[in-house]
Amino acid sequence: MPDAVLESLNLSQDKVAVNVGVGGGYFTLRMAEIVGEKGRVYAVDTKLNVLKYVEEKAKNKELCNIHTILAEEDFFVLPEKVDLILMRNVCHHLKNRLEYFMDFNKMLRCDGIVAIIENEKDVGCNFPCVFGHYVPKKILVKEMRETGFRLVKSFTFLPYQSFTIYKFA
């Protein structure tokens, strides 16, 4: 339900967004279309080949507002403050989520949000959950709270994933 996810993020022209763990670049490309020529989207990933793939797709779609950032395993740096940090099925890969989440406050503009979509074991997640590719929503909410963020929205329309939005308290 990517359209519903994007609508829930309230992105608009001229905004600056980050997609952490870009995968095939679907959300990166869609967000770049939404924020337009004056907006920017930073595609962050630990795999150079993934970033090169996203760059090629952006070039083919004539999207010049996507900038790729090669991240360390648990760390990345942005060149500016952003309106949105989106993480989809990334949290289960992080060794120290608390430290990772603490850095988000420094990256966000004062009204910025963090959106986390993560597999949920208790709602039918099968293949990913067999390999531990999930983090329960209650754990994410707790960890975000411990790093100074408060839950502002929780969506239930994704059948196998939690979808939560946070602001720095």
C-alpha positions in Angstrom: 0.0 0.0 0.0 2.7 2.5 -1.0 0.2 5.2 -2.0 -1.4 5.1 1.5 2.1 5.3 3.1 3.1 8.3 1.0 -0.1 10.1 1.7 0.3 9.5 5.4 3.7 11.2 5.3 2.2 14.5 4.2 5.2 15.3 1.9 4.9 18.3 -0.3 6.8 20.4 -2.8 10.1 21.8 -1.6 10.5 19.4 1.4 13.7 17.5 2.2 13.4 13.8 2.9 15.6 10.9 3.7 15.0 7.2 2.8 17.2 5.1 5.0 17.8 1.6 3.6 16.6 2.3 0.0 16.3 -1.2 -1.3 15.1 -1.0 -4.9 14.5 2.7 -4.5 10.8 2.7 -4.9 10.0 5.1 -2.0 13.1 7.3 -2.9 11.8 7.8 -6.4 8.2 8.4 -5.4 9.3 10.9 -2.7 11.5 12.7 -5.3 8.5 13.1 -7.6 6.4 14.5 -4.7 9.0 17.1 -3.4 9.7 18.3 -6.9 12.6 20.2 -8.4 13.1 22.4 -5.4 12.9 19.6 -2.8 15.5 16.9 -2.2 15.6 13.3 -1.3 18.6 11.6 0.3 18.9 7.9 -0.5 21.0 6.3 2.3 22.2 2.8 2.2 25.3 0.7 3.3 25.5 -0.9 -0.2 27.2 1.0 -3.0 25.6 -1.2 -5.7 22.1 -0.3 -4.3 22.9 3.4 -4.5 24.3 3.1 -8.0 21.0 1.3 -9.0 18.9 4.1 -7.5 21.1 6.7 -9.3 20.5 4.9 -12.6 16.7 4.7 -12.0 16.7 8.4 -11.1 18.6 9.3 -14.2 16.2 7.3 -16.4 13.2 9.1 -14.8 15.1 12.5 -15.1 14.9 13.1 -11.4 17.8 15.4 -10.5 16.8 15.9 -6.8 18.0 12.5 -5.5 21.4 12.4 -3.7 22.9 9.2 -2.5 24.8 8.7 0.7 26.9 5.6 1.5 26.3 4.9 5.2 28.4 3.1 7.7 26.8 0.1 9.3 25.3 2.2 12.1 26.0 5.7 11.1 25.4 8.3 8.3 25.8 12.1 8.0 23.5 14.4 6.1 24.5 17.7 4.5 21.4 19.5 5.9 18.5 19.2 8.2 15.5 17.4 6.8 11.7 17.3 7.2 11.3 13.5 7.1 13.4 10.4 7.8 11.7 7.2 6.4 12.9 3.8 7.4 11.2 0.7 5.9 12.2 -2.7 7.2 15.6 -1.4 8.3 15.5 -1.4 12.2 16.0 -5.1 12.5 19.4 -4.7 10.8 20.7 -2.1 13.3 23.0 -3.4 16.0 22.5 -0.4 18.3 19.2 1.2 17.5 19.3 3.6 20.4 22.5 5.3 19.3 21.2 5.3 15.7 17.9 6.9 16.8 19.7 9.5 19.0 21.4 11.0 15.9 18.0 11.6 14.2 17.3 14.7 16.4 20.4 16.4 15.0 19.2 15.6 11.4 15.6 16.9 11.7 14.2 20.4 11.2 12.2 21.6 14.2 8.9 20.2 12.8 10.5 17.1 11.2 9.3 13.5 11.6 10.7 10.0 11.7 8.5 7.4 10.0 9.3 3.7 10.7 7.7 0.8 8.9 8.8 -2.6 10.3 7.7 -6.2 10.0 5.5 -7.4 12.8 5.9 -11.0 13.9 2.5 -11.2 15.5 0.5 -10.2 12.4 1.3 -12.9 9.9 4.9 -12.1 9.0 6.3 -15.4 7.8 9.5 -15.5 5.7 11.1 -12.4 7.1 10.3 -13.3 10.6 11.8 -16.8 10.3 15.1 -15.0 9.8 14.5 -12.4 12.6 13.7 -9.6 10.2 11.3 -7.8 12.4 11.1 -5.6 15.5 7.9 -5.4 17.5 6.1 -2.1 17.5 6.2 -1.8 21.3 10.0 -2.1 21.2 10.3 0.6 18.6 8.0 2.9 20.5 10.0 2.3 23.7 13.3 2.8 22.1 12.2 6.0 20.3 10.9 7.3 23.6 14.2 6.5 25.3 16.0 8.7 22.7 13.7 11.6 23.1 11.0 11.0 20.5 7.3 10.7 21.1 4.8 8.7 19.0 2.5 11.0 17.2 0.7 8.6 14.8 0.3 4.9 14.4 -1.3 3.4 11.3 -2.9 0.0 11.0 -3.5 -0.3 7.3 -0.4 -2.4 6.5 -1.3 -6.0 7.1 2.2 -7.4 8.1 4.0 -4.3 9.3 3.7 -1.6 11.9 3.8 2.0 10.7 4.6 4.7 13.2 5.5 8.4 13.1 7.5 10.2 15.7 8.5 13.8 16.6 11.3 14.9 18.9 9.7 15.7 22.3 
